[in-house]
């Protein structure tokens, strides 16, 4: 069945129960408001600290969005873009789009005006929902997009070049539209990270979204009583598909607008969160705050918190060991995936495999995996090669890019571009991105392995390893080291710690600087290379 059926089922079964809560920790005055109460707030009123909606209101809002779009001529198969920061309106708009049979196109909130226009045009989107944070960017492209694009503003004080979404939907029917939506219909276009130029448009079917929802609930043993804390941006498949576990079981979810350690612990405590998905830097920040004594877990109600899971990047085992010192009762999971595989879960560690921390895990529910060499032949167990996955969540294609599609899809297998190896127990370990491998003096260096090693040093808060050009070796490994707050660290200390690494794996250059990460928590290596590949190279003391 299509993913929209889950929302309608939840509305019938759990209509008066809370579906979504939005918390804005930047607002000092705590106001607890329902959606209807929020609608009565005047534009001059303070922004609410907390908003919530029930499953029935969620479904009604989605239906109003759907009927409004249908009244404007949007038909099944057309594309509708969404450019919003995380907010209570996000998911009702998304599901309203899907209920029309149209294709939802979430956009990265960090896109420039040029990238927004590029992505709207690439997806053939006819409508763009956008919020207050994007008025300036959308205004610069409004004239270029022309009158054939409907611009719907989600917020107060609608700009003159757009139409007020709330007013447009207010008088529309709250009944479900009579549009037949089927499993094999196109459902959404998500964009790749765009680390090699403009992003690619990834087309997914309804069956892929439903697979993600079912898989998330199974992997994390999600029940109706669980409360999920969602912090990452909803435009990304990672956040959306993890929330699908709550959709599948009809459980409550909390959208937290902010990721400070204090805000996360307060939200988990105040809302009774049982499942929290963190990115590596957020987990690091929480641990650092607890280590310094800035926060104390005794000040929060956290006994109900049962699962902490991490995705988006390899997880240093030292981080999880440190985490369990504070939260020994937590189950732990890590999830691997791509937008091309409908987000996380095609490989997952599993709740009972904490002894394998460091691995990305085993094939997820309904998935197959293999590792191949440069000739697309399977490698021997333990050897490094490219990870390929096959399952019901593999994308249809890169929309309007047949060449790029052919490069990554072969007989249903998705070539991920990630280098991995499998141990004797069948667990997969991520080695690095294919394009991030450093070839130094003929040796292949995998930055993730070096990063994992350095992250165990007591003074290191965050670390990234990139390749820098070298006349003699071709490339050398450079470590960008972000030192823990309040500590000092020298290059000599790092080099001494690295003596336990094989000589060829030791970083040849140490750079003390913040580690740049993108909105989904991944290390932004293209930006790091851009920042440091032009610097004068001074070989570190362990060069030789």
Secondary structure, 3 states (H helix, E strand, C coil): CCCHHHHHHHHHHCCCCEEEEEECCCCCCCCEEEHHHHHCCCCCCCCCCEEEEEHHHHHHHHHHHHHHHHHCCCCCCCEEEEECCCCHHHHHHHHHHHHCCCEEEECCCCCCHHHHHHHHHHCCEEEEEEEHHHHHHHHHHHHHHCCCCEEEEECCCCCCCCEEHHHHHHCCCCCCCCCCCCCCCEEEEEECCCCCCCCCEEEEEHHHHHHHHHHHHHHCCCCCCCEEEECCCCCCHHHHHHHHHHHHHCCEEEEECCCCHHHHHHHHHHCCCCEEEECHHHHHHHHHHHHHCCCCHHHCCCCCCCEEEEECCCCCHHHHHHHHHHCCCCEEEEEEEEHHHCEEEEEECCCCCHHHCCCCEEECCCEEEEEECCCCCECCCCCCEEEEEEECCCCCEECCCHHHHHHHEECCEEEEEEEEEECCCCCEEEEEEHHHCEEECCEEECHHHHHHHHCCCCCEEEEEEEEEEECCCEEEEEEEEEECCCCCCCHHHHHHHHHHCCHHHCCCEEEECCCCECCCCCECHHHHHHHHCCCCCCCCCCCC
